Amino acid sequence: MSRAEGDVAARPTLASVARVAGVSASTASLAFSGTGPVSDETRARVLAAADELGYAGPDPRARSLRRGRSGIVGAVLESTLSTAFRDPINVAMLDGIADVTGPADNSLLLLTESAGERSRLLDAPVDAVVLFGCSTRLDESVSIMRRRGIPVVSIEAPPTEGVLDIAEDNVGSSRLLAQHLHDLGHRRVAVVALELGPGRSTGGQDDELTDERVARGTSWPTLERLRGTREVFPGVGGLATRGSWTSEGHRAGLRLLDVPEAERPTAIVAQSDLLASGVIAAADDLGLSVPGDLSVVGYDGVRLDDPRAADLTTVVQPAVEKGRAAGRAVLALLAGDPVEGTTFTSVFRPGSTTGPPAR
């Protein structure tokens, strides 16, 4: 029986790989980690021995124990994953986080936090967390992480002590869109908003953006975008939705537009491009032309499949870069390096969905 055959009889280990490769166990470990002064020839010999023995690599659990870290960064969303993944902005930000934390040998763990449930952060095996807004449980989440000594980064959350925030200038960008409509001559305007908070939008008749409902809202991006719009159109109303989905924009659009012409808005500010796409579809269903009868603006700058909304007037937010900034902040906090929050600004992109109101 050859030396390799003898080692295969038992479960292969790093030590057996080192024996076959003719190196020390520490050199074999360095060859697997890709760090340290190991020549390409030695690394190739170690990997060839591992392949011969069927050895996949050091146990990541043992490595975590040695490092005193799990190698896991938690990304905490406040909705179900199926709901979160319907929003391309969430996906883009997750991609950005992974772009930075992955090469640093960290995995990404997706967690959801819903009101009324036991927090998964109490015992999640994470080294740091990135909170995606998490409006309803932000204080609780931060408190849990603080007790556990785990650093926290948030994306578009309310200012919170001890939390480094990656922000978007929602107020300024929304004000820019509203001013564009105002400059075109629009005065009868309505808003199709993102959700005011988990469970606060029902899809029924109680989703009007009344002052009372807005005051009870908890979703920071929604409230900030509404504030920017109201700086140009004071007290502007509209409807809240259940999320950034085309179907929700369509539902809200039908409610706002299927009214007598004298009551119908001449422009709609949708708080996401997907909502705007739904509004444009609703206008088309009602025989209204865009922008002849109705102007529509969105927010995000994502690709839209519906050709009627392909040239949408919107603002483009750097979602991937926001995720990368969050990832860099996580790595800096774990390394004990100084780091500050960042605020991103979206870029206005004029399209063919806005024009002067019909006379």
N, C-alpha and C positions, 0 to 999 in steps of 0.2 A: 504494500500500500504506500503510495506517495505521501509526502508531507502534506500536500494540499488535500488529498483524499482523507487523511486522518483528521484534519481540522474540520472538514465538511461533516464528518460523522456527528459532531456536536454542533450546537447552535453557534454560528460564527461570531467572534468578538473582535474588538479593535486589536486586542493583543495577538490574536491568531492572524489577523491581516498583517500586523507588523512583522511577525515571524516569517510569513511567506514572502513579504517584500524585502526582508533583510534590513529592517530599520527598527529604531526604538518605538515604543508605544507613543511617546510624546511627539516624535516626528510624524507618525501616522496621523495623530490627532490634528497637528498643524496642517497636514496635507488636506485633510477633509474640511477644515475650517476656512482654508484659503488665505490664512494669515501667517505671518512669521517667515523666517528665512529658510524656505524649502525650495529647492531647485525644481524646474519644470520636469526634469528627468525623474527625480525622486517622487514627485507628486504623481506622475504618470504610472510609475511602478507600484505605488501604494493603491491607486485606483484600479489598476489591472488586477492586483491581488484581491482586492475587495470584490471585484466582479467575478473572479474565479471562485471565491468562497460564497458568493451570494450575500455579501454583507452590505446593507443599505446605508450604513452610516451610524455615527454615535446616537444614542438615545437622547432625543431632545429634552426629555424630562430630567435626565441626569445633568445635562448641560444647564438647564434652567436652575437646578439646585446649586450648581457651582457658581453661577453668575448672581444668584440671589434675585433673579427676575424671571418672569414667565415668557418674555419676548412677545407679549400680546398687547396690542393697543385696542381699546374698546371704542367703537363708534356707536353712540347712543341716539336712537331715533324715537320720536314720540308717537309713531303710528306703527301699524303692522308693516312687515317688510314688503308684502305685496302692494300695500298702498304707497309706501315710500318709493318703491322702484318704478311707480307710474310717473314719477316726476323726474325728468332727465337732469334737473339741476342737482338733486340728491345723488344721482348716479355719478355725475361729473365730479362732485366734491369728494365722493368716496374714491374715485379714480385718482384724484389729486393726492389724497392722504396716502394711498397705497404706493403712488409713484415715489414718495419720499421715505416712508417708513419701511417699505419692502426691502430696498437695497441695504438698509441698516439692520437687516436680519430680524424684522418684526413682522408678526402676522396681525391681521385685522379681524377682530371679533365684533360682529354686528349684534347689538342689543336693542330691545324696545322697552320703553317705559310708558305704561298706561296708568291713568288715575285709578285708584282702588285696588291695584295689584301690589304684591310684595315686590320691592325694588330688587331687580337682578344685580344691582351694583353692590349689594351687601356682601356677596361672596364671589363675584366674577373674578376670574384669575387674570387680572390686567395690571399692567405697569402704569398706564395712563389712560385717560378717556377724552374723547372729543364729543361734546354735547351738541347735537343739531337742534338748537333752539330749546327743545324740551321745556316749553313755557310753563306747563302746569306743575311740573315737579322739579324745576330748576333748583330752588333753594334746598329741597330735600336731597337731590342728587349731589349737590356741592357739599352739603353737610356730611353725607356718607363718605365721600371721597376724602374730605378733610380729616375725618376720624381715622380713616385707613392710611393717611399719609400719601395719597396718590394724586399726582398733578392733574389738573383739569384745564382743558382748552374748550372754548365754546365757539360756535359759528352762528352769528346773527342772533345773539341772546341779549336780554336786557343787561345793562351794566350790573355786575355782581362782584362784590369784594372777594378777592382771592382767585378770580377766574380771569384768565387771559382770553380776550375775545378777538376773533377774526370777524370784522364787521363789513357791512355793505352800506353805502350811503343811500339807503332806501328813500329817505326824505328828499334829498337833493335830486335824485334820479326821477322820482315821481313828480316833483315840482317841475322838472324840465319837460316831461311829457305833457303835463297839464298846461304849462305855459305855451307849448306848441299849439295845442287846441285853442287856447284863448286868443293867441295871435291870429289864428285863422278865422276868428269871429264867433266861435261857439260859446254859448252861455247856458244852454239847457243840456247839462252833462249828467251822466250817472256813472257809478262805479260798480264793477263786478269784482268783488274782493275775494281774496283767499279766505280760508276759515279763520274765524275770530279766536278759535281755541278748540282743542279736541272735544267733540260732542256738542259744541255750541251752535253748529249749523245743522238744520234738520232737513233741508230741501223743501220745506213747507212755506206757509205764508208768514212765518215769524222770523224770516231771515233779513228783514229790512235793516239797513244800517242806521238805526236810530241812535241818538246820543246815549241812551240808557244801555243799549246792547254793546255799543262801542266801548263805553266806560267799563263794562264787565269783561271785555276781551282780554285775552292773555297771549295771543300770538304776536310776537314782536315785529316781524317783517310786515304782517298785515296792517298793524296799527301805524307803523312808521310810513308805509306807502300811502295810507289814507291821509296821514298828517301832511305829507308833501303835496298831495292833490288838493287838500282843503286850504293850503296856503294860497292857492290860486283861485279856487272855487270854494269860498267859505261855506261850510255847512252842507256840502254836496252829499247826496244820499246815494242809495243803490241797494245792492243785495250782497250778502255774504254767501259763500259756497262751502262745500264740504272738502274742497281740496283742489289742487291744480290739475284738473282733468277737463278734457274737451267736452265731455258729456255735461259737466257742471256749468261750463260756460254757455252751452246750448240751452240748458234749462233756464238759467238766469236771463239769457238773451231773449228768449220767448216771453218771459214775464214782463220784461222792461219794454219790449218793442210791440207786443200785440195789444196795443192800446190806441185810442184815437190820436190822430196825427198831432193835434195841438198839445197832447200830453207826452208825446214820444220824445226822448232825448235825441239831439242831433249828433251827439258824440258819446262814446262809452270808453271809460278808462278801465281796462282789464288788468288785474294785478299779476298776470302771467301770460305768456304767449299761448299756452294751451287753452286758457280761459278765453283769450281773444279769438282763437280759432273757432271755438264753440259759438261765440257771439256772432261771428261772421256767418257761420252756417245757419244760425237762427234767422238772421236778417235775410239770407237768401231764401229760406223756407217761406218767409212772409212776403216775398216779392220785393224786398228793399235792396237797393244797390249800395255797394260800398266802393268809393266814398260819396257817391251822389246823394243818397238819402241819409247815410250814417257814416261817421268817421269812427275808427276803432284804433286804439293803441294797446300794445301789450307790454310785457316786461320779461326779460331773460335773454333773448337772442338765440333761442334754440331752433333747430330745424323742424319745420312743420310739414306734415305729409299732405295736407289739404291744399291744393293749388290756389284756392280762393284766399288763403292766408299766407301764401309763400313769400309775398313781398310786404310783410307787416311792418308798420311803423312801430318801433320799439326801442328799448335800451338793451345793450348787450352787456351782461355781467360776466366777469371772468371766473366762472364757477370752478374750473379745474385749478386755477391759481389760488383760489380761496382754500381749496382742499390742501394744496401743497404748502401754503402758509401755515395751515393748522398742523400739518405733518412736521414741518420744520420747528414749529413751536414746541411740539411734543418732544422731539429729540433734544432740543436745547434744555427743556425743563428736566428731562431725565439725566442729562449730563451735568446739571447744576450750572448751566451757563445763563447769563442775563438775556432776557428776551422781552419784547414789548408787543402789544397787540397791533393789529394792522387794520386799516379801513380802506376798502376798495371802492372805486368809483366806476359806475357803468358808463358806457359810451352811447350817445344818441345815434340811432340808425333810422333815418327817414325812409319811408316806403310809400306804397301806392294806396294805403288804406285810410289816408286822411286827406281832407280838403275842406274848403269853406262850406258852411251850412247852406242848404238849399234855401233860396229866397222865396 
